[in-house]
């Protein structure tokens, strides 16, 4: 059952969500991202470098077991994902920018995740850990679950009759968030490996995780604003900073590193980060957070 869900249901759910997101886009939205690349470069650098630094500074002195410190570093090394694309769409952010960042990050993490985990194991657990992520497997996963469904959605939106595309868009507006929440809940609460986590036993870990969520979003917004980007780009990048690819972190911890204790941080983060990131980004979008008005 676990294998069936991981290998089929989750990728299928992601593909449906990305198709629905693509229905809201046109090819000119992506042209704009690449003709004016400052936003995507700012976002990717913030995720790849600023976010792990924030995690390291936050967790280095925090009084928790070293294995949980490695868990937070792994979480910080797995940026983006489908959830951030959907939240950006719901809040009217730059969806093409969000998807482009997800695509770029999916290739960069092939190099950054092994490096960050190697350093984390060395610093916090005093041992080395070599991580080997398959380039072709990761590329195929991104290609079939993100890129192809988005392109199909854009093609339908671009070339089909408006009545037909609107017929698809109306129900998907409500269906897509439900699909994502069900998929995330199934991974966190129904997967056999994750059901064993007792949340009440790890209440102390929620504090650094909440701080990580808030600080990374605030930094993402401020860095984007400092770079002179528009308001939509600012909170789009903040959303990308707030929502991590927890499913990938769980897979690496459980299947690659084979240390279920490390996956605890990803499981706990998944339980609240979608809601907290949405709420913080909503306040940013409405420009009602002190110090974050434009």
URHUZI-V656406 format. One record per residue. N is the residue number from 1. RES is the residue in one small letter. PSI is psi in whole degrees, 0 to 359 (NA if undefined). OMEGA is omega in radians with two decimals (none if undefined). BURIAL is 1 if it has 16 or more other C-alpha atoms within 10 Angstrom, else 0. Layout:
BEGIN
N & RES & PSI & OMEGA & BURIAL
N & RES & PSI & OMEGA & BURIAL
END
This chain:
BEGIN
1 & x & 315 & 3.12 & 0
2 & x & 315 & -3.12 & 0
3 & x & 320 & -3.14 & 0
4 & x & 317 & -3.11 & 0
5 & x & 311 & -3.08 & 1
6 & x & 318 & -3.01 & 1
7 & x & 341 & -3.07 & 0
8 & x & 302 & -3.00 & 0
9 & x & 312 & -3.08 & 0
10 & x & 310 & 3.08 & 1
11 & x & 323 & 3.13 & 1
12 & x & 318 & 3.11 & 1
13 & x & 317 & 3.12 & 1
14 & x & 317 & -3.13 & 1
15 & x & 319 & 3.11 & 1
16 & x & 316 & 3.14 & 1
17 & x & 315 & -3.11 & 1
18 & x & 325 & 3.05 & 1
19 & x & 316 & 3.12 & 1
20 & x & 322 & 3.09 & 1
21 & x & 319 & 3.12 & 1
22 & x & 331 & 3.12 & 1
23 & x & 340 & -3.13 & 1
24 & x & 0 & -3.02 & 1
25 & x & 160 & 2.97 & 1
26 & x & 162 & -3.09 & 1
27 & x & 331 & -3.14 & 0
28 & x & 335 & 3.10 & 0
29 & x & 323 & 3.12 & 0
30 & x & 327 & 3.07 & 1
31 & x & 317 & -3.11 & 0
32 & x & 322 & 3.14 & 0
33 & x & 317 & -3.06 & 1
34 & x & 335 & 3.05 & 0
35 & x & 333 & 3.09 & 0
36 & x & 79 & -2.94 & 0
37 & x & 0 & -3.05 & 0
38 & x & 323 & -3.10 & 0
39 & x & 312 & -3.10 & 1
40 & x & 324 & 3.09 & 1
41 & x & 317 & 3.11 & 0
42 & x & 316 & -3.12 & 1
43 & x & 315 & -3.11 & 1
44 & x & 317 & 3.11 & 1
45 & x & 319 & 3.12 & 0
46 & x & 318 & -3.14 & 1
47 & x & 318 & -3.02 & 1
48 & x & 329 & -3.03 & 1
49 & x & 311 & -3.07 & 0
50 & x & 317 & -3.08 & 1
51 & x & 312 & 3.08 & 1
52 & x & 326 & 3.11 & 1
53 & x & 316 & 3.10 & 0
54 & x & 315 & -3.14 & 1
55 & x & 317 & -3.10 & 1
56 & x & 313 & -3.14 & 1
57 & x & 321 & -3.10 & 0
58 & x & 316 & -2.97 & 1
59 & x & 344 & -3.04 & 1
60 & x & 315 & -3.09 & 0
61 & x & 1 & -3.09 & 0
62 & x & 134 & -3.04 & 0
63 & x & 71 & 3.05 & 0
64 & x & 165 & 3.14 & 0
65 & x & 144 & -3.11 & 0
66 & x & 326 & -3.10 & 1
67 & x & 328 & 3.10 & 1
68 & x & 331 & 3.06 & 1
69 & x & 319 & 3.06 & 1
70 & x & 323 & 3.13 & 1
71 & x & 319 & 3.11 & 1
72 & x & 321 & 3.11 & 1
73 & x & 321 & 3.09 & 1
74 & x & 318 & 3.12 & 1
75 & x & 316 & 3.13 & 1
76 & x & 335 & -3.12 & 1
77 & x & 356 & -3.12 & 1
78 & x & 77 & -3.04 & 1
79 & x & 162 & 2.95 & 1
80 & x & 207 & -3.09 & 1
81 & x & 177 & -3.06 & 1
82 & x & 325 & -3.09 & 1
83 & x & 320 & -3.13 & 1
84 & x & 324 & 3.09 & 1
85 & x & 318 & -3.11 & 1
86 & x & 317 & 3.11 & 1
87 & x & 319 & 3.10 & 1
88 & x & 318 & 3.12 & 1
89 & x & 314 & -3.10 & 1
90 & x & 323 & -3.08 & 0
91 & x & 8 & 3.06 & 1
92 & x & 29 & 3.10 & 0
93 & x & 192 & -3.14 & 1
94 & x & 91 & -3.04 & 1
95 & x & 319 & 3.14 & 1
96 & x & 322 & 3.08 & 1
97 & x & 315 & -3.14 & 1
98 & x & 314 & -3.14 & 1
99 & x & 320 & 3.14 & 1
100 & x & 319 & 3.09 & 1
101 & x & 319 & 3.10 & 1
102 & x & 317 & -3.13 & 1
103 & x & 313 & 3.13 & 1
104 & x & 314 & -3.09 & 0
105 & x & 326 & -3.09 & 1
106 & x & 333 & 3.10 & 1
107 & x & 322 & -3.09 & 0
108 & x & 324 & -3.09 & 0
109 & x & 343 & 3.06 & 1
110 & x & 333 & -3.12 & 1
111 & x & 325 & -3.05 & 0
112 & x & 323 & -3.13 & 1
113 & x & 311 & 3.09 & 1
114 & x & 320 & -3.12 & 1
115 & x & 314 & -3.12 & 0
116 & x & 319 & 3.12 & 1
117 & x & 321 & 3.11 & 1
118 & x & 312 & 3.13 & 1
119 & x & 320 & -3.12 & 1
120 & x & 315 & 3.09 & 1
121 & x & 320 & -3.12 & 1
122 & x & 316 & -3.06 & 0
123 & x & 313 & -2.99 & 0
124 & x & 330 & -3.09 & 0
125 & x & 0 & 3.10 & 0
126 & x & 37 & 3.06 & 0
127 & x & 160 & -3.12 & 0
128 & x & 150 & 3.11 & 0
129 & x & 114 & 3.13 & 1
130 & x & 130 & -3.13 & 0
131 & x & 130 & 3.14 & 1
132 & x & 109 & 3.09 & 0
133 & x & 129 & -3.11 & 0
134 & x & 122 & 3.14 & 0
135 & x & 311 & -3.05 & 0
136 & x & 324 & 3.12 & 0
137 & x & 315 & 3.12 & 0
138 & x & 317 & 3.13 & 0
139 & x & 315 & -3.14 & 0
140 & x & 320 & 3.14 & 0
141 & x & 312 & 3.14 & 0
142 & x & 319 & -3.08 & 1
143 & x & 314 & -3.03 & 0
144 & x & 334 & -3.11 & 0
145 & x & 341 & -3.11 & 1
146 & x & 299 & -2.97 & 1
147 & x & 308 & -3.11 & 1
148 & x & 312 & 3.12 & 1
149 & x & 321 & 3.12 & 1
150 & x & 315 & 3.13 & 1
151 & x & 317 & 3.11 & 1
152 & x & 318 & 3.11 & 1
153 & x & 318 & 3.12 & 1
154 & x & 318 & 3.13 & 1
155 & x & 315 & 3.11 & 1
156 & x & 316 & -3.13 & 1
157 & x & 325 & -3.06 & 1
158 & x & 321 & -2.92 & 1
159 & x & 347 & 3.13 & 0
160 & x & 167 & 3.08 & 0
161 & x & 147 & -3.07 & 0
162 & x & 322 & -3.13 & 0
163 & x & 322 & -3.13 & 0
164 & x & 314 & -3.13 & 0
165 & x & 322 & 3.11 & 1
166 & x & 326 & 3.10 & 0
167 & x & 325 & 3.09 & 0
168 & x & 322 & -3.04 & 0
169 & x & 320 & -3.02 & 1
170 & x & 307 & 3.13 & 0
171 & x & 326 & -3.10 & 0
172 & x & 334 & 3.13 & 1
173 & x & 327 & -3.13 & 0
174 & x & 330 & -3.06 & 0
175 & x & 321 & -3.04 & 0
176 & x & 311 & 3.10 & 1
177 & x & 324 & 3.14 & 1
178 & x & 317 & 3.13 & 0
179 & x & 315 & -3.11 & 1
180 & x & 315 & -3.13 & 1
181 & x & 319 & 3.12 & 0
182 & x & 317 & -3.13 & 0
183 & x & 315 & 3.13 & 1
184 & x & 317 & 3.14 & 1
185 & x & 321 & 3.14 & 0
186 & x & 319 & 3.13 & 1
187 & x & 315 & -3.03 & 1
188 & x & 318 & -2.96 & 1
189 & x & 339 & -3.07 & 0
190 & x & 337 & 3.12 & 0
191 & x & 133 & -3.03 & 1
192 & x & 322 & -3.11 & 0
193 & x & 333 & -3.05 & 0
194 & x & 339 & 3.14 & 1
195 & x & 341 & -3.08 & 0
196 & x & 347 & -3.11 & 0
197 & x & 124 & 3.08 & 1
198 & x & 111 & -3.04 & 0
199 & x & 326 & -3.12 & 0
200 & x & 335 & 3.12 & 0
201 & x & 348 & -3.05 & 0
202 & x & 29 & -3.13 & 0
203 & x & 328 & -3.13 & 0
204 & x & 337 & -3.11 & 0
205 & x & 341 & -3.14 & 1
206 & x & 331 & -3.10 & 0
207 & x & 304 & 3.11 & 0
208 & x & 329 & 3.12 & 1
209 & x & 318 & 3.06 & 1
210 & x & 315 & 3.13 & 0
211 & x & 319 & 3.11 & 0
212 & x & 315 & 3.13 & 1
213 & x & 312 & -3.08 & 1
214 & x & 312 & -3.06 & 1
215 & x & 317 & -3.13 & 1
216 & x & 320 & 3.11 & 1
217 & x & 316 & 3.13 & 1
218 & x & 318 & 3.14 & 1
219 & x & 319 & 3.11 & 1
220 & x & 317 & 3.13 & 1
221 & x & 313 & -3.06 & 1
222 & x & 319 & 3.13 & 1
223 & x & 317 & 3.13 & 1
224 & x & 318 & 3.12 & 1
225 & x & 320 & 3.10 & 1
226 & x & 327 & 3.13 & 0
227 & x & 0 & 3.07 & 0
228 & x & 21 & 3.13 & 0
229 & x & 161 & -3.14 & 0
230 & x & 168 & -3.03 & 0
231 & x & 318 & 3.13 & 1
232 & x & 319 & 3.11 & 1
233 & x & 322 & -3.11 & 1
234 & x & 308 & -3.09 & 1
235 & x & 341 & 3.01 & 1
236 & x & 314 & 3.11 & 1
237 & x & 324 & 3.08 & 1
238 & x & 319 & 3.10 & 1
239 & x & 316 & 3.12 & 1
240 & x & 326 & 3.12 & 1
241 & x & 330 & -3.04 & 1
242 & x & 331 & -3.09 & 1
243 & x & 115 & 3.13 & 1
244 & x & 162 & 3.08 & 1
245 & x & 77 & -3.05 & 1
246 & x & 327 & 3.13 & 1
247 & x & 318 & 3.09 & 1
248 & x & 318 & 3.12 & 1
249 & x & 320 & 3.12 & 1
250 & x & 318 & -3.14 & 1
251 & x & 314 & -3.11 & 1
252 & x & 316 & -3.12 & 1
253 & x & 316 & -3.04 & 1
254 & x & 322 & -3.01 & 1
255 & x & 327 & -3.10 & 0
256 & x & 303 & 3.13 & 0
257 & x & 331 & -3.12 & 1
258 & x & 51 & 3.09 & 0
259 & x & 98 & -3.06 & 0
260 & x & 336 & 3.11 & 1
261 & x & 324 & 3.14 & 0
262 & x & 328 & -3.11 & 1
263 & x & 348 & -3.09 & 1
264 & x & 318 & -3.11 & 1
265 & x & 321 & 3.12 & 1
266 & x & 321 & 3.12 & 1
267 & x & 313 & 3.14 & 1
268 & x & 319 & -3.12 & 1
269 & x & 321 & -3.14 & 1
270 & x & 333 & -3.05 & 1
271 & x & 341 & -3.09 & 0
272 & x & 341 & -2.93 & 0
273 & x & 329 & 3.12 & 1
274 & x & 314 & -3.11 & 1
275 & x & 313 & -3.09 & 0
276 & x & 319 & 3.12 & 1
277 & x & 318 & 3.12 & 1
278 & x & 315 & -3.10 & 1
279 & x & 315 & 3.14 & 0
280 & x & 316 & -3.14 & 1
281 & x & 325 & 3.09 & 1
282 & x & 317 & 3.11 & 1
283 & x & 322 & 3.08 & 1
284 & x & 316 & -3.13 & 1
285 & x & 318 & -3.12 & 1
286 & x & 356 & 3.09 & 0
287 & x & 41 & -3.11 & 0
288 & x & 6 & 3.02 & 0
289 & x & 124 & 3.13 & 0
290 & x & 131 & 3.13 & 0
291 & x & 356 & -3.12 & 0
292 & x & 21 & 3.04 & 1
293 & x & 152 & -3.14 & 0
294 & x & NA & none & 0
END
